[in-house]
């Protein structure tokens, strides 16, 4: 009888709202929160459909991120309605995901793919080394973005990086992938990019071209892009390059090529206080893609968005609106987190489904518990009873309890599956 009474004791519920300063006064989302915006694109479907996403890949970063709709903290105001099929706002320093729209939905990257190239090759290439641009480097799609590097020209690798990140030069991407790809050249560079995506935990990313020009089977997600951008901003050289407003491409006297200046295409740098860099992208297939980052009040936030249309706002303006929304949230607000490089390779899958990262119980595929989480709170009596009596009844109660905690700590608006970006 005593054991039965212990098994039926109510489980305590963590005071999640009380743990967040200011949560009581913040406006919560209305019951009918906006779904992820989906502006139809006028182009065709991707040349190859994405692979079916595995449940484990969609839960990377926290169970609350496994949604095709909107997920925001309970304390959040309604995020701005941007014309993108998916987006993520995250903290560059802590890795907290502040909010997202379809974070693990497949999309096509366009030139934000160049961030994966940067994350892969920056540690491999000496910026002071002078190299020669080849015919293969400049063999790019006619009309696509280019810096203006000349075949046979001699340039420092740092100049090529600036051409890649300021002007989104596709010939610069080919050169850097070739130079960092080892004996296999550009093909080896693309393989290295995919290996780096795997190491970072970007399991829904597959590169086919180093530049982001469309190719069959090339995909990413807003969450993966946030992982990749965070790795880039951890590199001092990247931070310097991406924040550069103008740069000089040197003359090539032997080729009768004059020196010329290039300007940064990322308008966030000129129009958003605290902007620290980012990357623009566009193809007919991908539509507008964007990554931007800014610092305010000692916080560094990043935004990634994919599949955007330019209706009333350009890509960088949509990113700026989401950054404003993120900076308006409390510092401890989150719906998940960005996994650390190599974490998923070290992780062992949890025995049971993970709750929301905000609940503090989320294993996140082997990741550390959320800050401030105290294991076993409110469960010690029940767990003890399970160990003594076998605990079948309590096991079911604990599962129901975990689900209730997850529901109380993140607002998830699930919509019907979004169509593939086209």
Secondary structure as GFF3:
##gff-version 3
##sequence-region A 1 422
A	DSSP	alpha_helix	2	7	.	.	.	ID=ss1
A	DSSP	three_ten_helix	17	19	.	.	.	ID=ss2
A	DSSP	alpha_helix	55	58	.	.	.	ID=ss3
A	DSSP	three_ten_helix	63	65	.	.	.	ID=ss4
A	DSSP	beta_strand	70	72	.	.	.	ID=ss5
A	DSSP	beta_strand	86	91	.	.	.	ID=ss6
A	DSSP	beta_strand	96	101	.	.	.	ID=ss7
A	DSSP	three_ten_helix	110	113	.	.	.	ID=ss8
A	DSSP	alpha_helix	114	121	.	.	.	ID=ss9
A	DSSP	beta_strand	130	132	.	.	.	ID=ss10
A	DSSP	beta_strand	154	156	.	.	.	ID=ss11
A	DSSP	alpha_helix	157	167	.	.	.	ID=ss12
A	DSSP	alpha_helix	170	180	.	.	.	ID=ss13
A	DSSP	three_ten_helix	182	184	.	.	.	ID=ss14
A	DSSP	alpha_helix	185	200	.	.	.	ID=ss15
A	DSSP	alpha_helix	222	233	.	.	.	ID=ss16
A	DSSP	alpha_helix	236	242	.	.	.	ID=ss17
A	DSSP	beta_strand	246	249	.	.	.	ID=ss18
A	DSSP	three_ten_helix	253	255	.	.	.	ID=ss19
A	DSSP	beta_strand	260	263	.	.	.	ID=ss20
A	DSSP	alpha_helix	268	271	.	.	.	ID=ss21
A	DSSP	beta_strand	275	283	.	.	.	ID=ss22
A	DSSP	beta_strand	287	296	.	.	.	ID=ss23
A	DSSP	beta_strand	299	308	.	.	.	ID=ss24
A	DSSP	alpha_helix	315	327	.	.	.	ID=ss25
A	DSSP	beta_strand	336	337	.	.	.	ID=ss26
A	DSSP	alpha_helix	343	346	.	.	.	ID=ss27
A	DSSP	three_ten_helix	357	359	.	.	.	ID=ss28
A	DSSP	alpha_helix	380	389	.	.	.	ID=ss29
A	DSSP	alpha_helix	392	409	.	.	.	ID=ss30
A	DSSP	beta_strand	411	413	.	.	.	ID=ss31
###
